[in-house]
């Protein structure tokens, strides 16, 4: 069975990482062996909850800045494992089983470098959706040598080993274009698979993304449809109603609402506190103890 290493760098957004893991578990193909490999950074303020979320998977720790160095370090560490293909993946991306159907024969034929052309996108700040069919060109700024979209690109191990390092160590932006040109300059072309507008890959955007939703151009899509296509209806996905978290009562109610999704109340608190940060750019509470102190004060009123 073909083994696919899925390299996933993590930074903040524990509620999005939890979504990624749960969707990953539900869409595991039975004809590939996926090997998730998470790269965490100890200086991340959400390190502890992220560490719990990825318990049971391969984990490597490295500083977050610069991102290119972090990804290169993670991939170098993952070379110690046995795998046939490397898949570039982000923790804010989810996919449908259709992705694996498209890749099944390509892997059998040992294609060196391939990925899909189009993806959908959703923004949790504005509760808007997009379909992007030009992203594969935007990453390279070239009609002559388009690459596949970033999340989900597959690169054969022999190609990876020849092209190391895949990213510029000093880069914090342009990860997809950086790795694409490194591979092309070593003599390999990217096979871009036209997946049309069929739901295949979704980017979940928040305020902490490198590339913000407002910078993207695409065809508007109803959020309701995106939730349905990518199986998100069963998950607690947040929309633009961040103002409800400003009051203590609203914040506490949300902690209660998500409690069953986490192992304990502190993890539920961390998720809602992170959600508040997405909307307002700062944490609602410094830590769990501060929240409990206010809870005690409110109870005495």
N, C-alpha and C positions, 0 to 999 in steps of 0.2 A: 504494500500500500504506500502511495506517495505521501511523504511527510512534508508539511508546509509550516515553516517557522513564521509566526505572526509577531513582529516586533511592535510593541505598543509603549511609547513614552507617556508617562503620566505627570500631570501638574495640576493641582487644585481640583475643583469640580467633582467631589466624590459622588454626588447624585447622578452625574452623567456617566462616570465610570461604572457605577452599579448598573445603569441601564445597558451599557456596552456589554458587560459580563453576562447579564441575564439574556439579552438577545443572542449573544454568541452561543450560549448553551442550548438555546432553542433552535439554532440554525446550523448545528454541526452536521456536516455531510457524513454518510457512512462509507464513502469510497475514498476519502482523504483522511489523513491523521493530522489534525491541527495542533500545533505546539505554541500556545500563547506564551510570550516572553515579555514581561512588564519591566520597564525601566523607571524606577522611582528616584526621587531626590530627597535626601534627609532634611534639607532646609525647608521643604514644603510644609506650610502650616497645617495641612491636612494629611501629613505623612502617616500618622497612626491609623486613621480610618481607612486610608488607601491601602495600607499594608494588610489590614484585616480583609478588605474586599478582595484582594488578589491572593489570599491564603490558599495554598494548594497548587499554585502555578509557579513556573519559573520566574524568579525575581532577581533583578540586578539593581544596584544602587550607584548613582553617579550624580554629580552636581547638575543643576538644570541649565545653567548659563555658561557658555553658549550652547544652543540647542544642537547645532551640528556636531559638536564634540560629544554631547550626551548620546546622540543616536549612533555615532561611530563607535563609541565605547561599548554600548549595548550590543551592537551587531558583532563586534570583535569577541565579546564574551560568549555570545550565542554560537560562535563557530565551534565551540567545544562539544555542542550537541550534534546529534545525527539528524539531518534534514536534507531534503532535495530542492526545495524552493524557499526563497525568502519572500514574504508578503509585507509590504509597507502598509502600516495601518495606524490610525489615530484613535484615541479613546473616545472621541466624539462622533465616531462613524458607526453606523449599523447597516446591515445588509439583509437581503432576502435570499432564500435558497436558489433563486435564479442565477446568482453569481457563480455558484459552484457548477451549475449545469453548463454555463458558458465555458468554464475552465476545464471541464472534465477531459475532453479530447485534446486540448492544447497541452495539458500536462502529460498525457500519454505519448504525444509526439515530441516531447522534450523541447518545446519552444523556449528559447532562451530568455525572452523579455516581453511581457504582454500585460494588458489591462483593459479596462472598459473606457468607453468614450464619454458617457454622460452620467450625471448624477442629479439627485434631488437635494434640496437644502431646506432647513427649517430654522427660524430664528425665535428663540424663547423670549426675547425681549419684546418683540413686536407681534408675536404670534402670526407670522407670515411664512409662506412657503414659496419656493422657486424650483423651476426645472432648468438646469444649465446644460447646454449642448455645445458650448464653446470653451469650456474650462480646459480641455485637453490641448487647445492651441494657446490659450492665455498663459499657461505654465512655461511655454518656451518662446512665446512671442514670434512664432514662425509657422507659416502655413506649410512649409516644405518638410519640416521634421516634427510633426505634432507628437506629443507623448500621451499616454493614457492619463486619466485623472490620478491624483496622488493615492488616496486610500484604495487598497486592493490590488495595486500593481504587483505582479509576480516576476521574480528574477531567479533564474536557475543558479544553483550554488556555484557552479563552475564560473559563471559570469560574475557573481558577487566576489569571488576570491580573486579574479583577475582585475576587478575594478576598484578594489579597496584603496583608500577610504571612499565610501559612496557620497559623503557630504563634505562640504567645506567646514573644517572645525570651527572657524570663526563666525559662521553664519547663524543668525537667529530667525531669518526669513528666507523665503525662496527655496524651501527644502526640496520640493518636487522638481523644480527646474535644475537645481544643483545636482541632484543625483542622476537625473535624466542625461544631462550633458556629460557627466562623468562616464556613463555607460556608452553613450554614442561615440564619444572620443576614443573609446577602446574598441570600436569596430562593430558594435551591436545596434540593431534597429529595434524600435518598439513596435510590436504588433498591436494596433489599436482596434479593439473589438467594438463594433457599433451595437450597443444594447438598446438603441432607440429610446423611447420614453417609458419603457417598462421599468417598474420599480426594481432597482438593483442595489444601489448604494445611496445612503443618506448621510449628509453632514448635519450635525446638530450644533447650531451656533449659539454662543453666549457672549457676554461682554469680555471674557478673557481669551477669546480666540485670537490667533495671529492675524488671520484674514477675516475681517468683520463682514457680516451679512450685508450691510449698507454699501459695501464696495463691490458687490456682485451684480452682474447683469444676467437676467434670465426671464423665463416665462412664468408669470404668477400661477400658483397652484393652490387650491383650497387646502388649508391645514387639515381639515377633516379627512380628506382623501389620503393625504400623506400618512396620517395616523393609521388609517385602515390598511393601506398598502404595506406598510412596514411593521405591522403588528404591534403598534404602540398603544392601542386602546386599553390594553390590560395593565399598563404601567402608569405610575404617578408622575406624569410629565407636566412641568410647570409652564404656565403661559405668562402674560404680561401683568397679572394681578398682584404685582409685588407690593402695592400700597397696603394690602391687608396685613402685611407682616410688620408694618410700622408700629402698630399698637401692641401692647403686651398680650391682650386677649387674642388678637389675630395670629400672632406668632405662636402662642401656646396651643391654639386650636390646630395649627398646621403640624406642630410636633406630634400632637395626639393622632392626627389623621394618618401620618406616615409611620407611626410606631410599629405596626405589624410588618413593615418592609425591612426592619433592622433588628439586630440581635438585642439591643437595649435602648433605653430612652436617650442616652448620651449620643449614640450614633444618629438617632432621629433628629436630635437637636443640631448636630454637626451639619446634617444635610440641609435643614431649613436655614441655618445660619449662613451656609454657602449660597443658598438660593437668594437670600437677602443681599449678599455681596454682589451677585450677578446684576441685580436691579439697581443698586445704589453705589456700587464701587467701594464699599467698606463693610466690615462685619457689623451685625446688629449687636452682638455681645462679644466681649473679649474672649470669654471661655465659658464652659458649662457651669462653673461655680458661680459666676456673675449672674447667669440666667436663673439658677436655683435661688440665689439671694433675692432677686426681684420677685420670684414666684412666692417666696415666703412673705415678703412685704405685702404683696397684693392679697395674699390669703388672710392677712390680719385686718384688712380694711373692712 
